[in-house]
C-alpha cells in the first residue's frame, strides 16, 4: 500500500508539473492568438480605409464625368435651340415677305 501511495504522490507531482506546463502553453497560445487577431484587425482596418479612399476617388471621377457629360449635353441643346430660333426667324421673315408680296399683288390687282 505504501508503494501505491508513493506512486500516487509522484503522479500528482507529475500531473501538477504537466498542468503548469499546459497552462503556460495555453497562455502563450492565447497571447499569440490575441496578437494575430490584433494584426488581422489592423490589416482589415487598413484595407477598409484604403477601400473607402478608392471608392471616394472613384465616385469623384464619376461625378466629374457626369458633370462634363451634362455640360456637353447642355451645350448641344443650346446649339440646337439657336438653330431652331434661326429657322423660325427665317420662316417668319419668309412668311412676312410672302404676305407683303401677296398684299401688294392684291392691291395692284384691285387698282386695275
N, CA, C and O of each residue as an XYZ file, in Angstrom:
448
protein
N       0.811     -1.176      0.000
C       0.000      0.000      0.000
C       0.863      1.252      0.000
O       0.534      2.238     -0.660
N       1.946      1.218      0.725
C       2.831      2.374      0.776
C       3.405      2.673     -0.601
O       3.567      3.834     -0.976
N       3.705      1.638     -1.340
C       4.245      1.830     -2.686
C       3.213      2.531     -3.557
O       3.556      3.380     -4.380
N       1.974      2.177     -3.375
C       0.913      2.796     -4.146
C       0.787      4.269     -3.794
O       0.589      5.104     -4.676
N       0.900      4.593     -2.520
C       0.825      5.987     -2.100
C       2.014      6.782     -2.630
O       1.872      7.927     -3.058
N       3.194      6.152     -2.593
C       4.370      6.836     -3.127
C       4.189      7.115     -4.616
O       4.499      8.203     -5.101
N       3.690      6.126     -5.321
C       3.480      6.280     -6.744
C       2.437      7.369     -7.003
O       2.580      8.182     -7.917
N       1.392      7.366     -6.185
C       0.339      8.366     -6.354
C       0.902      9.764     -6.139
O       0.522     10.693     -6.851
N       1.777      9.929     -5.196
C       2.405     11.223     -4.962
C       3.206     11.667     -6.158
O       3.165     12.836     -6.541
N       3.924     10.755     -6.743
C       4.702     11.084     -7.930
C       3.787     11.468     -9.092
O       4.068     12.402     -9.843
N       2.700     10.736     -9.222
C       1.762     11.024    -10.303
C       1.145     12.402    -10.096
O       0.959     13.146    -11.060
N       0.823     12.755     -8.840
C       0.265     14.072     -8.573
C       1.263     15.165     -8.931
O       0.899     16.165     -9.550
N       2.521     14.975     -8.544
C       3.543     15.960     -8.889
C       3.709     16.034    -10.408
O       3.814     17.112    -10.994
N       3.727     14.868    -11.011
C       3.880     14.837    -12.459
C       2.701     15.561    -13.112
O       2.895     16.352    -14.036
N       1.516     15.303    -12.652
C       0.344     15.963    -13.212
C       0.379     17.466    -12.947
O       0.040     18.258    -13.826
N       0.783     17.859    -11.750
C       0.875     19.284    -11.446
C       1.875     19.969    -12.380
O       1.607     21.052    -12.900
N       3.021     19.334    -12.587
C       4.017     19.912    -13.495
C       3.464     19.993    -14.916
O       3.641     20.999    -15.604
N       2.794     18.927    -15.347
C       2.232     18.899    -16.689
C       1.124     19.950    -16.827
O       1.012     20.613    -17.858
N       0.316     20.094    -15.789
C      -0.748     21.090    -15.829
C      -0.167     22.506    -15.868
O      -0.668     23.375    -16.581
N       0.890     22.720    -15.096
C       1.547     24.022    -15.131
C       2.087     24.316    -16.534
O       1.941     25.425    -17.048
N       2.716     23.296    -17.147
C       3.246     23.455    -18.494
C       2.099     23.715    -19.491
O       2.201     24.579    -20.362
N       1.016     22.952    -19.340
C      -0.140     23.142    -20.214
C      -0.709     24.550    -20.052
O      -1.065     25.204    -21.032
N      -0.788     25.000    -18.822
C      -1.297     26.348    -18.553
C      -0.403     27.400    -19.200
O      -0.887     28.355    -19.807
N       0.911     27.212    -19.061
C       1.854     28.143    -19.667
C       1.709     28.138    -21.189
O       1.705     29.198    -21.815
N       1.589     26.954    -21.781
C       1.427     26.857    -23.240
C       0.129     27.517    -23.696
O       0.089     28.197    -24.722
N      -0.913     27.309    -22.929
C      -2.197     27.914    -23.285
C      -2.121     29.434    -23.178
O      -2.673     30.149    -24.015
N      -1.436     29.926    -22.144
C      -1.257     31.372    -22.008
C      -0.488     31.932    -23.209
O      -0.848     32.971    -23.762
N       0.577     31.224    -23.600
C       1.367     31.664    -24.752
C       0.524     31.624    -26.032
O       0.561     32.542    -26.851
N      -0.232     30.539    -26.177
C      -1.092     30.422    -27.365
C      -2.133     31.529    -27.384
O      -2.390     32.120    -28.433
N      -2.734     31.816    -26.235
C      -3.736     32.878    -26.160
C      -3.101     34.221    -26.509
O      -3.704     35.037    -27.205
N      -1.888     34.444    -26.027
C      -1.191     35.692    -26.339
C      -0.921     35.787    -27.839
O      -1.117     36.841    -28.443
N      -0.470     34.682    -28.439
C      -0.206     34.667    -29.883
C      -1.493     34.916    -30.662
O      -1.503     35.660    -31.643
N      -2.576     34.287    -30.217
C      -3.863     34.466    -30.901
C      -4.303     35.916    -30.809
O      -4.765     36.490    -31.795
N      -4.162     36.519    -29.622
C      -4.542     37.930    -29.464
C      -3.709     38.817    -30.388
O      -4.236     39.734    -31.018
N      -2.399     38.539    -30.467
C      -1.533     39.331    -31.340
C      -1.926     39.152    -32.807
O      -1.976     40.121    -33.566
N      -2.207     37.901    -33.202
C      -2.605     37.643    -34.580
C      -3.938     38.326    -34.892
O      -4.118     38.888    -35.972
N      -4.864     38.271    -33.943
C      -6.155     38.934    -34.144
C      -5.972     40.439    -34.234
O      -6.591     41.091    -35.075
N      -5.122     41.000    -33.373
C      -4.858     42.435    -33.403
C      -4.264     42.814    -34.760
O      -4.661     43.814    -35.359
N      -3.304     42.003    -35.244
C      -2.709     42.259    -36.556
C      -3.756     42.121    -37.663
O      -3.792     42.916    -38.601
N      -4.612     41.092    -37.537
C      -5.661     40.884    -38.533
C      -6.643     42.047    -38.567
O      -7.040     42.505    -39.638
N      -7.038     42.526    -37.373
C      -7.952     43.661    -37.309
C      -7.297     44.922    -37.873
O      -7.945     45.733    -38.534
N      -6.009     45.068    -37.599
C      -5.294     46.232    -38.127
C      -5.268     46.173    -39.658
O      -5.503     47.182    -40.323
N      -4.985     44.997    -40.212
C      -4.977     44.837    -41.665
C      -6.361     45.096    -42.246
O      -6.492     45.733    -43.292
N      -7.394     44.602    -41.567
C      -8.762     44.829    -42.036
C      -9.092     46.318    -42.024
O      -9.661     46.839    -42.984
N      -8.733     47.006    -40.933
C      -8.995     48.442    -40.837
C      -8.285     49.190    -41.960
O      -8.866     50.066    -42.600
N      -7.015     48.834    -42.194
C      -6.257     49.479    -43.264
C      -6.894     49.197    -44.616
O      -6.987     50.082    -45.467
N      -7.337     47.947    -44.808
C      -7.988     47.587    -46.062
C      -9.283     48.357    -46.267
O      -9.551     48.841    -47.367
N     -10.094     48.474    -45.205
C     -11.340     49.228    -45.310
C     -11.058     50.710    -45.560
O     -11.759     51.359    -46.336
N     -10.031     51.238    -44.897
C      -9.675     52.642    -45.130
C      -9.252     52.854    -46.580
O      -9.671     53.813    -47.228
N      -8.414     51.944    -47.081
C      -7.949     52.037    -48.472
C      -9.142     51.910    -49.422
O      -9.252     52.668    -50.386
N     -10.027     50.961    -49.155
C     -11.212     50.777    -49.988
C     -12.092     52.028    -49.958
O     -12.623     52.444    -50.987
N     -12.242     52.617    -48.784
C     -13.036     53.850    -48.669
C     -12.440     54.972    -49.498
O     -13.165     55.693    -50.182
N     -11.109     55.125    -49.440
C     -10.444     56.169    -50.247
C     -10.634     55.899    -51.737
O     -10.931     56.812    -52.507
N     -10.462     54.637    -52.139
C     -10.613     54.290    -53.549
C     -12.047     54.549    -54.022
O     -12.266     55.033    -55.133
N     -13.011     54.223    -53.172
C     -14.405     54.461    -53.543
C     -14.690     55.953    -53.669
O     -15.374     56.377    -54.601
N     -14.166     56.758    -52.729
C     -14.369     58.206    -52.810
C     -13.760     58.759    -54.089
O     -14.373     59.582    -54.768
N     -12.550     58.306    -54.420
C     -11.894     58.761    -55.642
C     -12.693     58.333    -56.872
O     -12.863     59.107    -57.814
N     -13.179     57.089    -56.851
C     -13.964     56.591    -57.980
C     -15.250     57.374    -58.157
O     -15.612     57.733    -59.278
N     -15.951     57.645    -57.047
C     -17.187     58.418    -57.139
C     -16.903     59.840    -57.605
O     -17.692     60.420    -58.351
N     -15.779     60.404    -57.168
C     -15.416     61.756    -57.605
C     -15.180     61.763    -59.115
O     -15.585     62.701    -59.801
N     -14.526     60.721    -59.636
C     -14.302     60.638    -61.082
C     -15.626     60.508    -61.832
O     -15.831     61.148    -62.864
N     -16.515     59.680    -61.306
C     -17.828     59.524    -61.940
C     -18.580     60.850    -61.926
O     -19.199     61.228    -62.920
N     -18.524     61.557    -60.794
C     -19.181     62.868    -60.705
C     -18.628     63.833    -61.749
O     -19.389     64.528    -62.421
N     -17.292     63.875    -61.883
C     -16.676     64.770    -62.865
C     -17.122     64.412    -64.287
O     -17.459     65.289    -65.082
N     -17.119     63.113    -64.591
C     -17.518     62.686    -65.933
C     -18.985     63.008    -66.192
O     -19.351     63.410    -67.296
N     -19.819     62.832    -65.182
C     -21.237     63.155    -65.356
C     -21.423     64.651    -65.569
O     -22.203     65.066    -66.427
N     -20.708     65.465    -64.788
C     -20.804     66.922    -64.957
C     -20.354     67.326    -66.358
O     -20.987     68.164    -67.000
N     -19.255     66.725    -66.832
C     -18.781     67.024    -68.187
C     -19.831     66.613    -69.224
O     -20.093     67.341    -70.181
N     -20.421     65.443    -69.017
C     -21.446     64.967    -69.942
C     -22.664     65.872    -69.939
O     -23.211     66.185    -70.996
N     -23.096     66.298    -68.748
C     -24.249     67.202    -68.666
C     -23.935     68.545    -69.327
O     -24.791     69.129    -69.991
N     -22.710     69.028    -69.144
C     -22.311     70.289    -69.767
C     -22.335     70.156    -71.286
O     -22.843     71.037    -71.979
N     -21.790     69.065    -71.801
C     -21.794     68.846    -73.251
C     -23.227     68.738    -73.775
O     -23.558     69.291    -74.823
N     -24.060     68.029    -73.042
C     -25.465     67.896    -73.461
C     -26.156     69.243    -73.451
O     -26.918     69.560    -74.364
N     -25.898     70.034    -72.429
C     -26.491     71.368    -72.335
C     -26.024     72.243    -73.501
O     -26.817     72.981    -74.086
N     -24.737     72.157    -73.834
C     -24.205     72.947    -74.953
C     -24.833     72.509    -76.272
O     -25.129     73.343    -77.128
N     -25.036     71.200    -76.440
C     -25.665     70.712    -77.675
C     -27.116     71.191    -77.758
O     -27.589     71.592    -78.821
N     -27.808     71.141    -76.626
C     -29.197     71.616    -76.603
C     -29.241     73.102    -76.928
O     -30.101     73.547    -77.689
N     -28.310     73.880    -76.350
C     -28.256     75.326    -76.646
C     -28.001     75.563    -78.127
O     -28.611     76.448    -78.727
N     -27.106     74.782    -78.721
C     -26.809     74.908    -80.154
C     -28.032     74.560    -80.994
O     -28.330     75.230    -81.983
N     -28.732     73.513    -80.596
C     -29.948     73.129    -81.318
C     -31.013     74.207    -81.179
O     -31.700     74.536    -82.146
N     -31.148     74.752    -79.987
C     -32.113     75.848    -79.779
C     -31.786     77.051    -80.661
O     -32.692     77.676    -81.212
N     -30.509     77.379    -80.799
C     -30.097     78.508    -81.646
C     -30.474     78.248    -83.097
O     -30.964     79.144    -83.785
N     -30.247     77.025    -83.561
C     -30.597     76.691    -84.952
C     -32.106     76.755    -85.165
O     -32.575     77.234    -86.197
N     -32.866     76.268    -84.176
C     -34.328     76.331    -84.291
C     -34.783     77.785    -84.304
O     -35.676     78.154    -85.067
N     -34.164     78.615    -83.454
C     -34.513     80.046    -83.437
C     -34.234     80.692    -84.793
O     -35.059     81.459    -85.290
N     -33.085     80.395    -85.398
C     -32.741     80.954    -86.714
C     -33.712     80.461    -87.787
O     -34.114     81.218    -88.671
N     -34.085     79.172    -87.696
C     -35.033     78.617    -88.644
C     -36.387     79.315    -88.521
O     -37.011     79.651    -89.527
N     -36.836     79.530    -87.290
C     -38.108     80.221    -87.076
C     -38.045     81.662    -87.577
O     -39.011     82.167    -88.150
N     -36.918     82.316    -87.362
C     -36.747     83.687    -87.871
C     -36.844     83.695    -89.393
O     -37.518     84.541    -89.981
N     -36.174     82.761    -90.007
C     -36.181     82.675    -91.464
C     -37.595     82.416    -91.977
O     -38.040     83.042    -92.938
N     -38.293     81.490    -91.328
C     -39.664     81.191    -91.732
C     -40.572     82.405    -91.534
O     -41.425     82.689    -92.375
N     -40.388     83.114    -90.430
C     -41.202     84.301    -90.144
C     -40.935     85.393    -91.183
O     -41.864     86.017    -91.697
N     -39.656     85.611    -91.481
C     -39.301     86.619    -92.482
C     -39.873     86.222    -93.837
O     -40.397     87.058    -94.574
N     -39.766     84.924    -94.156
C     -40.325     84.436    -95.424
C     -41.834     84.608    -95.457
O     -42.393     85.011    -96.477
N     -42.500     84.303    -94.338
C     -43.965     84.435    -94.279
C     -44.371     85.892    -94.406
O     -45.322     86.209    -95.120
N     -43.659     86.788    -93.719
C     -43.962     88.218    -93.802
C     -43.723     88.696    -95.231
O     -44.525     89.446    -95.788
N     -42.620     88.257    -95.811
C     -42.327     88.627    -97.205
C     -43.411     88.124    -98.135
O     -43.830     88.844    -99.041
N     -43.868     86.909    -97.929
C     -44.923     86.349    -98.785
C     -46.220     87.126    -98.604
O     -46.933     87.388    -99.572
N     -46.528     87.500    -97.349
C     -47.749     88.277    -97.096
C     -47.661     89.663    -97.736
O     -48.634     90.143    -98.318
N     -46.504     90.299    -97.627
C     -46.320     91.622    -98.234
C     -46.471     91.504    -99.740
O     -47.137     92.324   -100.372
N     -45.851     90.480   -100.311
C     -45.952     90.281   -101.760
C     -47.399     90.005   -102.156
O     -47.891     90.560   -103.139
N     -48.066     89.171   -101.413
C     -49.459     88.852   -101.687
C     -50.332     90.097   -101.559
O     -51.204     90.348   -102.390
N     -50.078     90.886   -100.483
C     -50.833     92.130   -100.290
C     -50.595     93.098   -101.422
O     -51.539     93.721   -101.910
N     -49.361     93.239   -101.850
C     -49.028     94.153   -102.937
C     -49.675     93.674   -104.228
O     -50.165     94.473   -105.026
N     -49.669     92.377   -104.420
C     -50.263     91.827   -105.625
C     -51.780     92.061   -105.614
O     -52.358     92.411   -106.643
N     -52.415     91.873   -104.472
C     -53.851     92.098   -104.367
C     -54.194     93.583   -104.531
O     -55.183     93.933   -105.175
N     -53.377     94.437   -103.949
C     -53.611     95.883   -104.114
C     -53.417     96.310   -105.564
O     -54.159     97.142   -106.086
N     -52.414     95.730   -106.199
C     -52.160     96.037   -107.612
C     -53.305     95.524   -108.468
O     -53.698     96.189   -109.427
N     -53.837     94.382   -108.151
C     -54.945     93.817   -108.919
C     -56.210     94.626   -108.675
O     -57.024     94.786   -109.584
N     -56.384     95.131   -107.478
C     -57.566     95.908   -107.144
C     -57.496     97.266   -107.814
O     -58.526     97.849   -108.153
N     -56.310     97.764   -108.005
C     -56.133     99.065   -108.623
C     -56.458     98.987   -110.113
O     -56.786    100.012   -110.710
N     -56.382     97.869   -110.704
C     -56.664     97.742   -112.127
C     -58.092     97.758   -112.360
O     -58.532     97.661   -113.505
